[in-house]
């Protein structure tokens, strides 16, 4: 999968590269994610086993800034919106995208920033035990 290094040691290019690879994975399975024949639990498993590992590859060395965290959350929310599909608005009867809070309720697992923080801490503990 590789990593992207810059002379300023900026993580922005690495995250941009990871999101580009994640988008490629997402587009390769998007028909399955929008299929009404596949259960939502299976769609979540596809996301967690195919797409998310590509995006998070090497995240143990990242130092997230808010802008990059937001970019990652936007990507994740886009995938989750495909999985959980639009909903009909009770007031107007029109179809609409799910709001971020609704996605958080439907997908109660830790958000991507929490997963990255957990992996960084686990990796740091592993390095400390080795050193």
Secondary structure, DSSP 8 states (H G I E B T S, - for coil): ------TT--HHHHHHHHHHHHHHHHHHHHHHHT-TTS-HHHHHHHIIIIIHHHHHTTGGG----HHHHHHHHHHHHHHHHHHH--EE-TTT--EE---HHHHHHHS-S--HHHHHHHHHHHHHHHHHHH-
